[in-house]
């Protein structure tokens, strides 16, 4: 099996925290990015130490509610940390950050991460990194609100 065919469970440290909830690695389709934090300089001679991303994701069911929307379950707050980052492009992080999905592609030089925008104006971006750590995956309320604010504060990078 080539490194391009590896599932994230094979190269994301702590992936079981998320796969235990969903039964697999999610696509992050319609996930909302609530916080992104960069720690360390990002120059050619000194790549970023880490980028931490806080997401809210869920599992879509095949059932439709009375408004015609797919019902969701397994709402989960996720903290991903990307270490030894280079080629960082997260310029469109703003108020609305809904992802179409996240692709993780391992290669000989590290892991390529691509965040696809769901609406074109939402968060999109990419980066290369040497390692990915799933810091936490915590089930949360469907309407997370203040709960999510506390979760984001709890997971601030200590050295930024």
C-alpha positions in Angstrom: 0.0 0.0 0.0 1.4 3.4 -1.0 1.6 6.2 1.6 -1.1 8.0 -0.5 -3.5 5.1 0.2 -3.1 5.2 3.9 -6.1 6.1 6.0 -5.7 8.9 8.5 -5.9 6.4 11.3 -2.5 5.1 10.2 -0.7 8.5 10.5 -2.7 10.8 12.8 -1.5 10.4 16.4 -4.6 9.9 18.6 -7.0 9.1 15.7 -8.7 6.5 17.8 -10.3 9.3 19.9 -12.3 10.2 16.9 -12.8 6.8 15.3 -14.1 5.5 18.6 -17.0 8.0 18.3 -17.7 7.7 14.6 -16.6 4.2 13.8 -14.3 5.6 11.1 -12.4 8.8 10.3 -14.9 11.5 9.2 -14.7 13.5 6.0 -15.4 16.7 8.0 -18.1 17.6 5.4 -20.1 20.6 6.8 -17.8 20.8 9.8 -17.4 24.3 11.2 -14.0 25.6 12.1 -14.3 27.8 15.3 -10.7 28.6 16.0 -7.3 28.4 14.4 -4.1 29.2 16.2 -0.6 29.5 14.9 2.3 29.1 17.2 5.8 30.2 16.3 7.3 32.1 13.3 6.6 31.1 9.7 9.6 32.1 7.6 11.6 30.2 5.0 14.3 29.5 7.6 12.1 28.8 10.5 8.8 27.0 9.8 5.8 27.4 12.0 6.0 25.2 15.1 2.3 24.2 15.0 -1.2 25.1 13.9 -4.1 24.1 16.0 -7.6 23.9 14.6 -10.8 23.5 16.6 -13.7 22.0 14.6 -17.3 21.1 15.3 -18.3 18.1 13.2 -21.1 15.5 13.2 -22.5 12.6 11.3 -25.3 13.1 8.8 -28.0 10.4 8.9 -30.1 9.3 5.9 -33.2 10.7 7.6 -34.7 14.1 6.8 -36.3 16.4 9.3 -39.6 18.4 8.7 -37.7 21.2 7.0 -36.0 18.9 4.6 -32.5 18.9 6.2 -30.6 15.7 6.9 -30.7 14.9 10.6 -27.4 15.0 12.4 -26.0 13.0 15.3 -22.7 12.5 17.1 -21.9 16.2 17.4 -18.2 16.3 18.3 -15.8 19.1 19.1 -12.4 18.2 17.6 -8.9 19.7 18.2 -6.3 18.9 15.6 -2.7 20.0 15.9 -0.4 20.1 12.8 3.3 20.2 13.7 6.3 21.5 11.8 4.1 23.3 9.4 5.3 24.9 6.1 3.5 26.4 3.1 0.7 27.7 5.4 -2.3 29.3 3.6 -5.3 29.9 5.9 -6.0 33.5 4.7 -9.8 33.1 4.5 -10.5 32.1 8.1 -13.3 34.4 9.2 -16.8 34.5 10.8 -18.2 31.7 8.7 -15.9 28.7 8.3 -17.9 25.8 7.0 -15.8 23.1 5.3 -16.8 20.9 2.4 -14.2 18.5 3.6 -10.6 17.9 4.7 -8.1 15.9 2.7 -5.0 14.5 4.4 -2.4 13.1 2.0 0.9 11.6 3.4 4.0 11.7 1.2 7.7 11.3 1.5 8.2 14.9 2.7 5.3 15.0 5.2 1.5 15.3 5.1 -0.4 17.7 2.8 -3.6 19.1 4.3 -6.3 20.7 2.2 -9.3 22.4 3.7 -12.1 22.8 1.1 -14.7 25.6 1.4 -18.3 24.6 1.5 -19.6 27.9 0.1 -16.6 29.5 -1.7 -16.3 32.3 0.7 -15.8 30.2 3.8 -12.6 29.0 5.3 -10.3 27.2 2.8 -6.6 26.6 2.8 -3.8 24.3 2.9 -0.6 23.4 4.7 2.2 20.9 4.7 3.3 19.3 8.0 5.5 16.6 9.4 2.9 15.3 11.9 -0.7 15.5 12.9 -2.1 15.0 16.4 -5.7 14.6 17.3 -5.5 16.4 20.7 -9.2 15.8 21.7 -12.5 14.6 20.3 -15.3 15.4 22.8 -19.0 14.7 22.2 -21.0 18.0 22.6 -24.5 19.4 22.4 -26.0 19.9 19.0 -26.4 23.6 19.7 -23.0 24.0 21.3 -23.0 27.8 21.8 -21.3 28.8 25.1 -20.1 25.2 25.6 -18.0 25.6 22.5 -16.6 28.9 23.6 -15.4 27.3 26.8 -13.9 24.3 24.8 -12.0 26.7 22.5 -10.6 28.6 25.5 -9.6 25.3 27.2 -7.5 24.4 24.1 -5.5 27.5 23.5 -1.9 26.8 22.7 0.2 27.5 25.8 3.2 29.0 24.0 1.6 31.3 21.5 
